[in-house]
Amino acid sequence: MSKKTVLKVNINCQKCQRGVLQAVTKLTGIDQISVDGEKGTLTVIGDADTVCIVKQIRKMGKVAAIISVGPPKPPEPAKPKPPEPPLPPCCNDCQLVAIGFVPYDVRPCSIL
């Protein structure tokens, strides 16, 4: 049975975030991991034991506190997105043409 575990972890920088993710991904039974650096939370969805997750985080020197453990939210049915308007065949930069530009050298040949 899959469960959602939310932990409070002190994450100050990208290096801390990477270290926490690497420590937790070593565990088996994890389906999804997400980190919110602003809130300082780590969300783990899967069959992994909560105590093992906290133990891995503490091994790397971080303090982890359990916020909640419970069933994950059921996935919401995918709503069809409205089709995006197609890109125009040409942009304004492509449509700019120099007036009076001659693509070839039209000077008369003097070598004949």
FIKOLZA-1660 file (N, C-alpha, C; in steps of 0.1 Angstrom, whole numbers, plus 5000, padded with zeros to 4 digits):
% residues 112
   i   px   py   pz ch aa at
   1 5008 4988 5000  A  M  N
   1 5000 5000 5000  A  M CA
   1 5009 5012 5000  A  M  C
   2 5006 5021 4991  A  S  N
   2 5014 5033 4989  A  S CA
   2 5010 5044 4999  A  S  C
   3 5019 5051 5005  A  K  N
   3 5015 5062 5014  A  K CA
   3 5024 5074 5011  A  K  C
   4 5018 5086 5016  A  K  N
   4 5025 5098 5014  A  K CA
   4 5031 5103 5027  A  K  C
   5 5044 5105 5027  A  T  N
   5 5051 5109 5039  A  T CA
   5 5057 5123 5037  A  T  C
   6 5054 5133 5046  A  V  N
   6 5059 5146 5045  A  V CA
   6 5068 5149 5057  A  V  C
   7 5080 5153 5054  A  L  N
   7 5090 5155 5064  A  L CA
   7 5095 5170 5064  A  L  C
   8 5098 5175 5076  A  K  N
   8 5104 5189 5077  A  K CA
   8 5119 5187 5077  A  K  C
   9 5126 5192 5067  A  V  N
   9 5140 5191 5066  A  V CA
   9 5146 5205 5064  A  V  C
  10 5157 5208 5071  A  N  N
  10 5164 5220 5069  A  N CA
  10 5172 5220 5056  A  N  C
  11 5166 5226 5045  A  I  N
  11 5173 5227 5032  A  I CA
  11 5176 5241 5029  A  I  C
  12 5189 5244 5029  A  N  N
  12 5194 5258 5027  A  N CA
  12 5199 5261 5013  A  N  C
  13 5203 5251 5006  A  C  N
  13 5209 5254 4993  A  C CA
  13 5207 5241 4983  A  C  C
  14 5212 5243 4971  A  Q  N
  14 5210 5232 4961  A  Q CA
  14 5218 5220 4966  A  Q  C
  15 5230 5222 4972  A  K  N
  15 5238 5211 4977  A  K CA
  15 5231 5203 4987  A  K  C
  16 5224 5209 4997  A  C  N
  16 5216 5203 5007  A  C CA
  16 5205 5195 5000  A  C  C
  17 5198 5201 4991  A  Q  N
  17 5187 5194 4984  A  Q CA
  17 5192 5182 4977  A  Q  C
  18 5203 5183 4970  A  R  N
  18 5208 5171 4962  A  R CA
  18 5212 5160 4972  A  R  C
  19 5218 5164 4983  A  G  N
  19 5223 5154 4993  A  G CA
  19 5211 5146 4999  A  G  C
  20 5200 5154 5002  A  V  N
  20 5188 5147 5008  A  V CA
  20 5182 5138 4998  A  V  C
  21 5181 5142 4985  A  L  N
  21 5175 5134 4975  A  L CA
  21 5183 5121 4972  A  L  C
  22 5197 5123 4972  A  Q  N
  22 5205 5111 4970  A  Q CA
  22 5204 5101 4982  A  Q  C
  23 5203 5107 4994  A  A  N
  23 5202 5098 5006  A  A CA
  23 5189 5090 5006  A  A  C
  24 5178 5097 5002  A  V  N
  24 5165 5090 5002  A  V CA
  24 5163 5081 4991  A  V  C
  25 5168 5084 4979  A  T  N
  25 5166 5075 4967  A  T CA
  25 5173 5062 4969  A  T  C
  26 5182 5060 4978  A  K  N
  26 5188 5047 4980  A  K CA
  26 5178 5037 4986  A  K  C
  27 5167 5041 4992  A  L  N
  27 5158 5032 4998  A  L CA
  27 5149 5026 4987  A  L  C
  28 5144 5014 4990  A  T  N
  28 5135 5007 4981  A  T CA
  28 5121 5010 4984  A  T  C
  29 5112 5009 4974  A  G  N
  29 5098 5011 4976  A  G CA
  29 5094 5026 4975  A  G  C
  30 5102 5034 4968  A  I  N
  30 5098 5048 4967  A  I CA
  30 5093 5050 4952  A  I  C
  31 5081 5056 4951  A  D  N
  31 5076 5059 4938  A  D CA
  31 5079 5073 4933  A  D  C
  32 5078 5083 4942  A  Q  N
  32 5080 5097 4939  A  Q CA
  32 5086 5105 4950  A  Q  C
  33 5095 5114 4947  A  I  N
  33 5101 5123 4957  A  I CA
  33 5100 5137 4952  A  I  C
  34 5096 5146 4961  A  S  N
  34 5096 5160 4958  A  S CA
  34 5101 5168 4970  A  S  C
  35 5109 5179 4967  A  V  N
  35 5114 5188 4977  A  V CA
  35 5109 5202 4974  A  V  C
  36 5104 5208 4985  A  D  N
  36 5101 5222 4984  A  D CA
  36 5110 5230 4993  A  D  C
  37 5120 5237 4986  A  G  N
  37 5130 5244 4993  A  G CA
  37 5125 5256 5001  A  G  C
  38 5115 5262 4997  A  E  N
  38 5109 5274 5004  A  E CA
  38 5103 5270 5017  A  E  C
  39 5095 5259 5017  A  K  N
  39 5089 5255 5029  A  K CA
  39 5098 5246 5037  A  K  C
  40 5108 5240 5031  A  G  N
  40 5117 5231 5037  A  G CA
  40 5111 5217 5040  A  G  C
  41 5103 5212 5030  A  T  N
  41 5096 5200 5032  A  T CA
  41 5101 5190 5021  A  T  C
  42 5101 5177 5025  A  L  N
  42 5104 5166 5016  A  L CA
  42 5092 5157 5016  A  L  C
  43 5087 5154 5004  A  T  N
  43 5075 5146 5003  A  T CA
  43 5079 5133 4996  A  T  C
  44 5076 5122 5002  A  V  N
  44 5079 5109 4996  A  V CA
  44 5067 5101 4995  A  V  C
  45 5064 5096 4983  A  I  N
  45 5053 5087 4980  A  I CA
  45 5058 5073 4977  A  I  C
  46 5053 5063 4984  A  G  N
  46 5057 5050 4981  A  G CA
  46 5055 5041 4993  A  G  C
  47 5061 5029 4992  A  D  N
  47 5060 5019 5003  A  D CA
  47 5071 5020 5013  A  D  C
  48 5080 5029 5012  A  A  N
  48 5092 5030 5021  A  A CA
  48 5087 5033 5035  A  A  C
  49 5094 5027 5045  A  D  N
  49 5091 5030 5059  A  D CA
  49 5096 5044 5063  A  D  C
  50 5087 5051 5070  A  T  N
  50 5090 5064 5074  A  T CA
  50 5102 5065 5083  A  T  C
  51 5104 5056 5092  A  V  N
  51 5115 5056 5101  A  V CA
  51 5128 5054 5093  A  V  C
  52 5128 5046 5083  A  C  N
  52 5140 5044 5074  A  C CA
  52 5143 5057 5067  A  C  C
  53 5133 5064 5062  A  I  N
  53 5136 5077 5055  A  I CA
  53 5142 5087 5064  A  I  C
  54 5137 5088 5077  A  V  N
  54 5143 5097 5086  A  V CA
  54 5157 5093 5090  A  V  C
  55 5159 5080 5091  A  K  N
  55 5172 5075 5095  A  K CA
  55 5183 5079 5084  A  K  C
  56 5179 5078 5071  A  Q  N
  56 5188 5081 5060  A  Q CA
  56 5191 5096 5060  A  Q  C
  57 5181 5104 5063  A  I  N
  57 5183 5119 5063  A  I CA
  57 5193 5122 5075  A  I  C
  58 5191 5116 5086  A  R  N
  58 5199 5119 5098  A  R CA
  58 5213 5114 5096  A  R  C
  59 5215 5104 5088  A  K  N
  59 5229 5099 5085  A  K CA
  59 5237 5109 5078  A  K  C
  60 5230 5117 5070  A  M  N
  60 5238 5127 5062  A  M CA
  60 5239 5140 5070  A  M  C
  61 5235 5140 5083  A  G  N
  61 5237 5152 5091  A  G CA
  61 5226 5162 5092  A  G  C
  62 5214 5159 5087  A  K  N
  62 5203 5168 5087  A  K CA
  62 5193 5163 5097  A  K  C
  63 5186 5173 5103  A  V  N
  63 5175 5170 5112  A  V CA
  63 5162 5169 5104  A  V  C
  64 5155 5158 5107  A  A  N
  64 5142 5155 5100  A  A CA
  64 5131 5153 5110  A  A  C
  65 5120 5160 5108  A  A  N
  65 5108 5158 5116  A  A CA
  65 5096 5154 5108  A  A  C
  66 5089 5145 5113  A  I  N
  66 5077 5140 5105  A  I CA
  66 5066 5150 5107  A  I  C
  67 5060 5154 5095  A  I  N
  67 5049 5163 5096  A  I CA
  67 5036 5155 5094  A  I  C
  68 5035 5146 5084  A  S  N
  68 5023 5138 5082  A  S CA
  68 5027 5125 5075  A  S  C
  69 5019 5115 5078  A  V  N
  69 5019 5102 5070  A  V CA
  69 5005 5098 5068  A  V  C
  70 5002 5095 5055  A  G  N
  70 4988 5092 5052  A  G CA
  70 4988 5087 5037  A  G  C
  71 4976 5084 5033  A  P  N
  71 4974 5079 5019  A  P CA
  71 4976 5091 5009  A  P  C
  72 4982 5088 4998  A  P  N
  72 4984 5099 4988  A  P CA
  72 4970 5102 4982  A  P  C
  73 4970 5115 4977  A  K  N
  73 4957 5119 4970  A  K CA
  73 4956 5111 4957  A  K  C
  74 4943 5107 4954  A  P  N
  74 4942 5100 4941  A  P CA
  74 4945 5109 4930  A  P  C
  75 4950 5104 4919  A  P  N
  75 4954 5112 4907  A  P CA
  75 4941 5118 4901  A  P  C
  76 4942 5131 4898  A  E  N
  76 4930 5138 4892  A  E CA
  76 4929 5134 4878  A  E  C
  77 4917 5132 4873  A  P  N
  77 4916 5129 4858  A  P CA
  77 4921 5140 4850  A  P  C
  78 4928 5136 4840  A  A  N
  78 4935 5146 4831  A  A CA
  78 4924 5154 4823  A  A  C
  79 4925 5167 4825  A  K  N
  79 4915 5175 4817  A  K CA
  79 4922 5178 4804  A  K  C
  80 4914 5177 4793  A  P  N
  80 4920 5180 4780  A  P CA
  80 4923 5195 4779  A  P  C
  81 4935 5197 4775  A  K  N
  81 4940 5211 4773  A  K CA
  81 4934 5217 4760  A  K  C
  82 4931 5229 4760  A  P  N
  82 4926 5235 4748  A  P CA
  82 4938 5235 4738  A  P  C
  83 4936 5233 4726  A  P  N
  83 4947 5233 4716  A  P CA
  83 4954 5246 4715  A  P  C
  84 4967 5246 4716  A  E  N
  84 4974 5258 4715  A  E CA
  84 4974 5263 4700  A  E  C
  85 4973 5276 4699  A  P  N
  85 4973 5282 4685  A  P CA
  85 4986 5278 4678  A  P  C
  86 4986 5274 4666  A  P  N
  86 4998 5270 4659  A  P CA
  86 5007 5283 4657  A  P  C
  87 5019 5280 4655  A  L  N
  87 5029 5291 4653  A  L CA
  87 5027 5296 4639  A  L  C
  88 5029 5309 4638  A  P  N
  88 5027 5315 4625  A  P CA
  88 5038 5310 4615  A  P  C
  89 5035 5310 4602  A  P  N
  89 5045 5305 4593  A  P CA
  89 5058 5313 4593  A  P  C
  90 5056 5326 4595  A  C  N
  90 5068 5335 4595  A  C CA
  90 5066 5345 4606  A  C  C
  91 5077 5349 4612  A  C  N
  91 5077 5359 4622  A  C CA
  91 5080 5373 4616  A  C  C
  92 5079 5383 4623  A  N  N
  92 5082 5396 4618  A  N CA
  92 5096 5397 4613  A  N  C
  93 5105 5391 4620  A  D  N
  93 5119 5391 4616  A  D CA
  93 5122 5385 4603  A  D  C
  94 5114 5374 4600  A  C  N
  94 5116 5367 4587  A  C CA
  94 5110 5375 4576  A  C  C
  95 5100 5383 4579  A  Q  N
  95 5093 5390 4568  A  Q CA
  95 5100 5403 4564  A  Q  C
  96 5110 5407 4572  A  L  N
  96 5117 5419 4568  A  L CA
  96 5126 5416 4556  A  L  C
  97 5124 5424 4546  A  V  N
  97 5132 5422 4533  A  V CA
  97 5138 5436 4530  A  V  C
  98 5150 5436 4527  A  A  N
  98 5157 5448 4523  A  A CA
  98 5152 5453 4510  A  A  C
  99 5147 5465 4509  A  I  N
  99 5143 5470 4496  A  I CA
  99 5155 5475 4488  A  I  C
 100 5155 5471 4476  A  G  N
 100 5166 5475 4467  A  G CA
 100 5178 5465 4468  A  G  C
 101 5176 5455 4475  A  F  N
 101 5187 5445 4477  A  F CA
 101 5187 5436 4464  A  F  C
 102 5199 5434 4458  A  V  N
 102 5200 5426 4446  A  V CA
 102 5208 5413 4451  A  V  C
 103 5202 5401 4450  A  P  N
 103 5208 5390 4456  A  P CA
 103 5221 5386 4448  A  P  C
 104 5222 5390 4435  A  Y  N
 104 5234 5386 4427  A  Y CA
 104 5242 5398 4424  A  Y  C
 105 5254 5396 4420  A  D  N
 105 5262 5407 4415  A  D CA
 105 5258 5408 4400  A  D  C
 106 5251 5419 4397  A  V  N
 106 5246 5421 4383  A  V CA
 106 5255 5430 4375  A  V  C
 107 5266 5433 4379  A  R  N
 107 5275 5441 4371  A  R CA
 107 5279 5434 4358  A  R  C
 108 5280 5442 4348  A  P  N
 108 5284 5435 4335  A  P CA
 108 5298 5430 4335  A  P  C
 109 5299 5418 4329  A  C  N
 109 5312 5412 4328  A  C CA
 109 5321 5419 4319  A  C  C
 110 5333 5422 4323  A  S  N
 110 5343 5429 4315  A  S CA
 110 5353 5419 4310  A  S  C
 111 5352 5407 4314  A  I  N
 111 5362 5397 4309  A  I CA
 111 5358 5391 4296  A  I  C
 112 5347 5392 4291  A  L  N
 112 5343 5386 4279  A  L CA
 112 5351 5391 4267  A  L  C
% end
